[in-house]
């Protein structure tokens, strides 16, 4: 596995989420107060994308049914989801946000 650049720090301000294709996976990259996290872009409840999701603190809410996940570790924090989402290692090298897949 190798790290791949997905964005620049300036493209992902605190409190925002963007979805990127990394290899053959869609990844939601989230900036929580300057700390960057990456989760698989699929709600484990119904397969929805987090592209239009709200990020509140360290939790992201699926826009379809309101399931919530902690972006730091993928834990499902609100029903109807009970299965966690996959997470990925993130590093920031200078201005580059890189994801390991």
N, C-alpha and C positions, 0 to 999 in steps of 0.2 A: 504494500500500500504506500502511496505517496501523497504528499500535500499538493493541492491544485489551487491556484488563485481563482477566486470567484468575484471579487470586488475590491474597490478601494475603500478605505475607512470613511472618506468623505461621502461616499455613496450610501452609507448606512448610518444615519444619525441616531443618537440614543432614542429609544422608544419605537424604533421602526423594525419592520420585517420585510425581507425580499426573498423571492424564490429563484433559485438558480439550478440549472442542469449541471451536475458534476458526474462525469462518466455516464453511466446509464441510470443514475438516480436523480430525482428531484429533491432538493434540499432547501428548507426554509432557514435562512440565516437571520438571527435576531440580535439586536443591540440592546442590552439591558444596562442602562447607566454606564455605558462605555465598555462593558464586558460583552464579548461576542460569543454566541452559542449557535449550534447548528443541529437541526432535527430533520428527520425524514418528512417530506412534504406530503403526508397522508394521515388524515385522522383515522385512528384505529377503530372508531365506531362505524363509520360509513364510507371511508375512502376519500373524503373531501380534501381539497387543497387548502393550505393555510395562506394562499396568496392574498385573500381579502380579510384575513383574520385580524383581530384586535390583540395587541400585546399590552398587557397590564402588569407592570412590574416584571416578574419572572414567569408569568403565565400567559399562554397564548390560548385564545378561544376560537374554536372551530365556528366558522360563520353559518354552518348549516343547522346544527342542533345544539350548540352551546357547550359541547364537551370542552374541557380545559386540560392543559398539559403544562408541567413545569419544564421550561426549555433548558434548564440546567442539567437535568438527568432524564427527561422524557416521561416522568411519572404522570399517569392520568390522575388529575386532581378533582375532576367534576364529572358526574354522570352526564350522558349515558356511556361515556368511554370508561373502560376498566383496564384495558391493555395499554401499556406504555408505548410511546413512539421511539424509534431508533434515534440515537444521538451520534454525533460525529465529533472527532477532535478538531479544534480550531486553533490556529495560531495567527498572530498579526506580526508581519515582518515589514517594518517601516510603515508604508501606507497600504500594504497589500493584506487582504483577508484571505487566508488559505484554509481549505478544508481537506481532511484526510479521509479518503474513501478506499 
